[in-house]
């Protein structure tokens, strides 16, 4: 084993296994949330013909409340693009 020292103390090993169990549960919740988000986007696309690609971005902006920052970032990208291509 590569320079990894596994504690021999049973209490420490139990704490490590408990931490791994918590991480695993967290991963499960994250997977479920991703599935829910995909389902919501699919419903919006199906019911309202709103493309998932754009609604995902709108949802992120809505969540972070950062439309002004996103506009600024896009303006910078647009300026760079026009500077190179224009």
C-alpha positions as CSV (number, residue, x, y, z in Angstrom):
1,X,0.0,0.0,0.0
2,X,1.3,3.4,-1.0
3,X,2.3,5.4,2.2
4,X,-1.2,5.0,3.7
5,X,-1.4,4.2,7.3
6,X,-4.7,2.8,8.4
7,X,-5.4,3.3,12.1
8,X,-5.3,0.2,14.2
9,X,-7.5,1.7,16.9
10,X,-11.0,0.2,16.4
11,X,-12.7,3.5,17.4
12,X,-10.8,5.4,14.8
13,X,-11.6,2.8,12.1
14,X,-15.3,3.0,13.1
15,X,-15.2,6.8,12.7
16,X,-13.6,6.4,9.2
17,X,-16.3,3.9,8.2
18,X,-19.0,6.2,9.6
19,X,-17.6,9.1,7.5
20,X,-17.6,6.9,4.4
21,X,-21.3,6.0,5.1
22,X,-22.1,9.7,5.4
23,X,-20.3,10.4,2.1
24,X,-22.1,7.6,0.4
25,X,-25.5,8.9,1.6
26,X,-24.6,12.3,0.4
27,X,-23.7,11.0,-3.1
28,X,-27.1,9.2,-3.2
29,X,-28.9,12.4,-2.4
30,X,-26.9,14.3,-5.0
31,X,-27.8,11.7,-7.6
32,X,-31.5,11.9,-6.7
33,X,-31.4,15.7,-6.9
34,X,-29.7,15.5,-10.4
35,X,-32.4,13.1,-11.5
36,X,-35.1,15.5,-10.2
37,X,-33.5,18.4,-12.1
38,X,-33.4,16.4,-15.3
39,X,-37.1,15.5,-14.9
40,X,-38.1,19.2,-14.2
41,X,-36.2,20.3,-17.3
42,X,-37.8,17.6,-19.4
43,X,-41.3,18.6,-18.2
44,X,-40.6,22.3,-19.1
45,X,-39.4,21.3,-22.5
46,X,-42.4,19.0,-23.1
47,X,-45.1,21.2,-21.7
48,X,-43.8,24.6,-22.8
49,X,-41.3,23.9,-25.5
50,X,-38.6,25.6,-23.5
51,X,-35.2,24.1,-24.4
52,X,-33.5,22.3,-21.5
53,X,-30.2,23.9,-22.5
54,X,-31.5,27.4,-21.8
55,X,-33.7,26.6,-18.9
56,X,-30.8,24.9,-17.0
57,X,-28.9,28.2,-17.4
58,X,-31.9,30.3,-16.4
59,X,-32.4,28.1,-13.3
60,X,-28.7,28.6,-12.3
61,X,-29.0,32.3,-12.7
62,X,-32.3,32.3,-10.8
63,X,-30.7,30.3,-8.0
64,X,-27.5,32.4,-7.7
65,X,-29.4,35.7,-8.5
66,X,-26.5,36.8,-10.6
67,X,-28.0,37.9,-13.9
68,X,-25.9,41.1,-14.0
69,X,-22.7,39.1,-13.5
70,X,-23.7,36.7,-16.2
71,X,-24.4,39.6,-18.6
72,X,-21.0,41.1,-17.8
73,X,-19.3,37.8,-18.4
74,X,-21.1,37.3,-21.7
75,X,-20.3,40.9,-22.8
76,X,-16.6,40.1,-22.2
77,X,-16.8,36.9,-24.3
78,X,-18.6,38.8,-27.0
79,X,-16.0,41.6,-27.0
80,X,-13.2,39.0,-27.2
81,X,-14.9,37.2,-30.0
82,X,-15.5,40.4,-32.0
83,X,-12.0,41.5,-31.4
84,X,-10.7,38.3,-32.8
85,X,-13.1,37.8,-35.7
86,X,-14.3,41.3,-36.4
